[in-house]
Structure formats: C-alpha cells, structure tokens
Amino acid sequence: MNNGVSILLFGPELPSAGELTTCLIEPDRIYLPAYKQNVNFSELQARVGSFDHNQLQLCWQYQSNTWMLIPANPDAQKTLVKLLPKNAVAGLSRWKRETLGQSLVWKTVAYFLCSLALLAVLVIWQYDTAVSWVAGRVPLATEYKIGESVLTSLKTQTALVDKGISVDAVKKIGDRLTKDSSYKYQWHLSNDPAINAFALPGGIVIVNKGLLEKADSANEVAGVLAHEIQHVEQRHALKNMITSSGIAAAVLLVLGDANAVMMIMAHQVSAQYFSRQAESDADMKGLGLLNKNKIDPQGMVVFFKKMQEAYKGKANGPEWMSSHPDTANRIQAIENFIKEHPCTDCEKLKWDKKVILASLEKEKTKGK
C-alpha cells in the first residue's frame, strides 16, 4: 500500500514558504525520502496553524534544528490524519477532538436551567445575532483568563519571545493600531517557520518568524496585525466557542465563570477556524483600522498577492487560502475597499528587517 503524502517541509536552508515534497507513513515513523530522514512518531508534536487555525502542523527536532511539515492540500491533510496513530503523536488527540464529551455533569444541569430563557432569544433573533449578543456580554476579565490559559498551554509546546528589538518592532505597529481599544494587547513572537500569525481571546497576538521573513515591509506586517486584531475586537473566537460548546457554556461565560468552562475554551481556541464571513469581516474592518491610524493599507493586499504568487503553479496552496473566501476574491474586495476609501495622508512604515530577524534569533538563543 502506498502511504505517500504530499507535504510542505520547513527546516534549515529550506525556502521560507516551504519545500514541496512527499513523506511516507510507516508503522512507527514518518520517512522523508528526499532527505533520507526518519522521524519516530514519539518525536512529533502536533499543533494547529494557518490564518484560519485549522491546519495540522507536525514539528520535531533533528540535528539540533527545528523541522516542520504541513499537508500540501486538504486531501493530503485528511490522509495524514487518517494514517497517523493518535495515541503515538503528542497533541494529535487534542487536535482531532471537536467538542468536549458529555462527561461534565454541570453542562447538562445548566442546560436545563438556562435553555428556556435563551431559547426565546434564539426564536426572536437569527442564530448568528443571538451568538453575537451572548459574546458581547462576556466580561473582559473572563476573556482575559481564557487567553492567558491558552497562552500558558502554548508556552509548553513552543518557545515564545516577548522582549527585544523584534518584539518592540511588532509592538510599535500593534500599539498604534490598538491605542483606542478596550483590550490590553500582548505581543509575542515565535521562531516557528510557518507563515502565520494568530490572536487569542483577550488580545494576545502571536507572530511567527516565518511571517516576518515573508513580509518585505512593515506595512505588510501591519496588514496582518490589523486582520488578527479584528478577530479579537469582533470576538470571533468567543463566538466560535459559544457555537461549539452550547448554551450552558455560553451562560457560564456571561456570568463570568471562566474556571468552569476553561477546559472547553482552551480546546476550542486551539482547534478553531473562522467562517468565511468572519474572515471577510476581519479583512474589511482591518482595512478600516489601518486607514483610521493613517497606515498605508496597501500592505494587506501586497501580502495576499505575495502568498498567492508563492503557490502559483502548485496543485494547492495553504489551507487558509483555499478553505475560506477565494484568495482572488479577497484580493479584489481589498482593492475595491482601498479604491473606495482613499487615504491620501496614510504613511508607509519603516523597519529594519535584518535587525529584527537577528534580534529574534538572539532572543531564541538566550531562551535555550
């Protein structure tokens, strides 16, 4: 039986966008024929990645370097998940779970106590409106607790950098975009080679080294940050949690009982992906945020085009470009917005990419 799976491989001296190759799934390991490299299942760590946060990433250490592979397309991801033994790969069981089981008795009890009250809301309003209504009433303190819990979990899986020149450069852009926000944002960097950035509830934003390497201007980074900031401001993560976890969890969140639902929330954040509407909403509101703060919004469309070009001629690109609004349509929508909302006094930001990446590598070395 041929267990070959098409993947993008990231590692030392490989392109920042990854090397398209094939891996073989053997009884107790993954084999990379092109590199004659064997990776035991016990050495792998499964994580969630991509803009849409639904991509399988498999990471490991080889000859003192960090390596990572991601499926080259959705079909490859399905095959990879099917072939990998969930109990042998760290983190894979959690990745696979979509909801917490019915083991928590309180959820059933709370459902019966609160369902009648919320049912009236769901009958009167459309479901999406009801979810937005509930999310809007979750205390910020509860959201902060959820974000910090997930951040603590992430720190056990990957080293994060929260100080130094590289963090200051991202923080300077982020602080400018969020100066009027009710959230107190945190900015963290990771030496992860994946081209990715993501936000946790409560305003915790993590940017990967791979994204900084891919971006050629501070305005491109600003475009990505504006998008992720809007996921926080619009509470898209909370809405996903409420939809997935049910009415009882929603009520407990509104009441501020973060501890009772932390297990559900932490899982939902790590396994979530956003709807097409949420991604488009983050695009458009992110552009508005850039204009409001006088930052040239062209960086967002430049970065989208760059990602589209990086995968030109390949069978499939990253899943965040294919599973949600078509990339070409998103680019067109962004260009239309810029044309309809000209910002003549918006500026192009300055940064020193070499210094920033060197600082990130230095902080990584200090952390070892």
C-alpha positions, 0 to 999 in steps of 0.5 A, spaced: 500 500 500 502 506 498 502 511 504 505 517 500 503 524 502 504 530 499 507 535 504 510 542 505 517 541 509 520 547 513 527 546 516 534 549 515 536 552 508 529 550 506 525 556 502 521 560 507 514 558 504 516 551 504 519 545 500 514 541 496 515 534 497 512 527 499 513 523 506 511 516 507 507 513 513 510 507 516 508 503 522 512 507 527 515 513 523 514 518 518 520 517 512 522 523 508 525 520 502 528 526 499 532 527 505 533 520 507 530 522 514 526 518 519 522 521 524 519 516 530 512 518 531 514 519 539 518 525 536 512 529 533 508 534 536 502 536 533 499 543 533 494 547 529 496 553 524 494 557 518 490 564 518 484 560 519 487 555 525 485 549 522 491 546 519 495 540 522 502 542 523 507 536 525 514 539 528 520 535 531 527 536 532 533 533 528 540 535 528 539 540 533 534 544 528 527 545 528 523 541 522 516 542 520 511 539 515 504 541 513 499 537 508 500 540 501 492 540 500 486 538 504 486 531 501 493 530 503 491 533 510 485 528 511 490 522 509 495 524 514 490 524 519 487 518 517 494 514 517 497 517 523 496 513 530 493 518 535 495 515 541 503 515 538 503 523 536 503 528 542 497 533 541 494 529 535 488 527 540 487 534 542 487 536 535 482 531 532 477 532 538 471 537 536 467 538 542 468 536 549 464 529 551 458 529 555 462 527 561 461 534 565 455 533 569 454 541 570 453 542 562 447 538 562 444 541 569 445 548 566 442 546 560 436 545 563 436 551 567 438 556 562 435 553 555 428 556 556 430 563 557 435 563 551 431 559 547 426 565 546 432 569 544 434 564 539 426 564 536 426 572 536 433 573 533 437 569 527 442 564 530 448 568 528 445 575 532 443 571 538 451 568 538 453 575 537 449 578 543 451 572 548 459 574 546 458 581 547 456 580 554 462 576 556 466 580 561 473 582 559 476 579 565 473 572 563 476 573 556 482 575 559 483 568 563 481 564 557 487 567 553 492 567 558 490 559 559 491 558 552 497 562 552 500 558 558 498 551 554 502 554 548 508 556 552 509 548 553 509 546 546 513 552 543 518 557 545 515 564 545 519 571 545 516 577 548 522 582 549 527 585 544 528 589 538 523 584 534 518 584 539 518 592 540 518 592 532 511 588 532 509 592 538 510 599 535 505 597 529 500 593 534 500 599 539 498 604 534 493 600 531 490 598 538 491 605 542 483 606 542 481 599 544 478 596 550 483 590 550 490 590 553 494 587 547 500 582 548 505 581 543 509 575 542 513 572 537 515 565 535 521 562 531 516 557 528 517 557 520 510 557 518 507 563 515 502 565 520 500 569 525 494 568 530 490 572 536 487 569 542 481 571 546 483 577 550 488 580 545 494 576 545 497 576 538 502 571 536 507 572 530 511 567 527 518 568 524 516 565 518 511 571 517 516 576 518 521 573 513 515 573 508 513 580 509 518 585 505 515 591 509 512 593 515 506 595 512 505 588 510 506 586 517 501 591 519 496 588 514 496 582 518 496 585 525 490 589 523 486 582 520 488 578 527 486 584 531 479 584 528 478 577 530 479 579 537 475 586 537 469 582 533 470 576 538 470 571 533 473 566 537 468 567 543 463 566 538 466 560 535 466 557 542 459 559 544 457 555 537 461 549 539 460 548 546 452 550 547 448 554 551 450 552 558 457 554 556 455 560 553 451 562 560 457 560 564 461 565 560 456 571 561 456 570 568 463 570 568 465 563 570 471 562 566 474 556 571 468 552 569 468 552 562 476 553 561 477 546 559 472 547 553 475 554 551 482 552 551 480 546 546 476 550 542 481 556 541 486 551 539 482 547 534 478 553 531 477 556 524 473 562 522 467 562 517 468 565 511 464 571 513 468 572 519 474 572 515 471 577 510 469 581 516 476 581 519 479 583 512 474 589 511 474 592 518 482 591 518 482 595 512 478 600 516 483 600 522 489 601 518 486 607 514 483 610 521 491 610 524 493 613 517 497 606 515 498 605 508 493 599 507 496 597 501 500 592 505 494 587 506 493 586 499 501 586 497 501 580 502 495 576 499 498 577 492 505 575 495 502 568 498 498 567 492 504 568 487 508 563 492 503 557 490 502 559 483 503 553 479 502 548 485 496 543 485 494 547 492 496 552 496 495 553 504 489 551 507 487 558 509 487 560 502 483 555 499 478 553 505 475 560 506 473 566 501 477 565 494 484 568 495 482 572 488 476 574 491 479 577 497 484 580 493 479 584 489 474 586 495 481 589 498 482 593 492 475 595 491 475 597 499 482 601 498 479 604 491 473 606 495 476 609 501 482 613 499 487 615 504 491 620 501 495 622 508 496 614 510 504 613 511 508 607 509 512 604 515 519 603 516 523 597 519 529 594 519 528 587 517 535 584 518 535 587 525 529 584 527 530 577 524 537 577 528 534 580 534 529 574 534 534 569 533 538 572 539 532 572 543 531 564 541 538 563 543 538 566 550 531 562 551 535 555 550 
